[in-house]
């Protein structure tokens, strides 16, 4: 069964076997070891890195920030316009 990209289940599967508490780097390492899809891995890499995740719901709550960061990286830069004198 294929899970929707935004589904918590894909992150739970990618992080199967992780020991909590865990840092973002440890989450990335576990997801890589588990062969997570590139888009899932990218979201995890872009989650906040300001401490440890205590339980899986902490991860789920922060995937939104990871997704937003990935989306922002894909946005083309807006051209700046010089002001006329």
Phi, psi and omega per residue, in radians:
X1 nan 2.263 -3.128
X2 -1.599 2.329 -3.135
X3 -1.669 2.610 3.069
X4 -1.096 2.570 -3.074
X5 -0.983 -0.602 -3.107
X6 -1.496 -0.019 -3.058
X7 -1.244 2.429 3.078
X8 -1.080 -0.478 -3.093
X9 -1.062 -0.609 -3.129
X10 -1.219 -0.553 3.103
X11 -1.328 -0.645 3.082
X12 -1.093 -0.721 3.132
X13 -1.180 -0.745 -3.132
X14 -1.097 -0.533 -3.066
X15 -1.816 0.238 3.133
X16 -0.936 2.252 3.116
X17 1.641 -0.078 -3.136
X18 -1.170 2.507 3.082
X19 -1.813 2.203 3.103
X20 -1.702 2.633 -0.038
X21 -1.199 2.682 -3.108
X22 -2.491 2.522 3.060
X23 -1.430 2.919 3.077
X24 -1.043 -0.699 3.134
X25 -1.080 -0.650 3.093
X26 -1.184 -0.630 3.078
X27 -1.113 -0.758 3.124
X28 -1.081 -0.773 -3.140
X29 -1.056 -0.775 -3.131
X30 -1.174 -0.742 3.136
X31 -1.102 -0.686 3.094
X32 -1.109 -0.817 3.127
X33 -1.025 -0.624 -3.122
X34 -1.473 0.016 3.104
X35 1.246 0.648 3.135
X36 -1.033 2.577 3.085
X37 -1.045 2.581 -3.116
X38 -0.948 -0.684 -3.126
X39 -1.193 -0.614 3.093
X40 -1.200 -0.780 3.124
X41 -1.068 -0.701 3.136
X42 -1.101 -0.711 3.106
X43 -1.103 -0.794 -3.130
X44 -1.090 -0.734 3.126
X45 -1.080 -0.465 -3.088
X46 -1.733 0.123 3.047
X47 -1.272 2.767 3.125
X48 -0.952 2.495 -3.112
X49 -2.100 0.882 -3.037
X50 -2.039 0.618 3.118
X51 2.625 -2.751 -3.134
X52 -1.903 2.579 3.010
X53 -1.568 2.184 -3.034
X54 -1.485 -0.634 -3.109
X55 -2.561 2.884 -3.097
X56 -0.998 -0.692 3.097
X57 -1.025 -0.483 3.031
X58 -1.068 -0.707 3.111
X59 -1.125 -0.857 -3.111
X60 -0.999 -0.706 -3.123
X61 -1.159 -0.450 -3.083
X62 -1.719 -0.090 3.096
X63 -1.141 -0.505 3.113
X64 -1.062 -0.776 3.106
X65 -1.117 -0.673 3.093
X66 -1.100 -0.751 3.131
X67 -1.139 -0.725 3.124
X68 -1.090 -0.702 3.133
X69 -1.138 -0.720 3.117
X70 -1.115 -0.773 -3.139
X71 -1.084 -0.709 3.139
X72 -1.118 -0.615 3.126
X73 -1.184 -0.474 -3.094
X74 -1.528 -0.196 3.141
X75 -1.245 2.293 3.072
X76 -1.175 2.565 3.130
X77 -1.158 2.400 3.105
X78 -1.381 2.295 3.136
X79 -1.186 2.487 3.096
X80 -1.611 2.483 3.139
X81 -1.906 2.310 3.082
X82 -1.267 2.429 3.114
X83 -1.322 2.363 3.107
X84 -1.316 2.537 3.128
X85 -1.567 nan nan
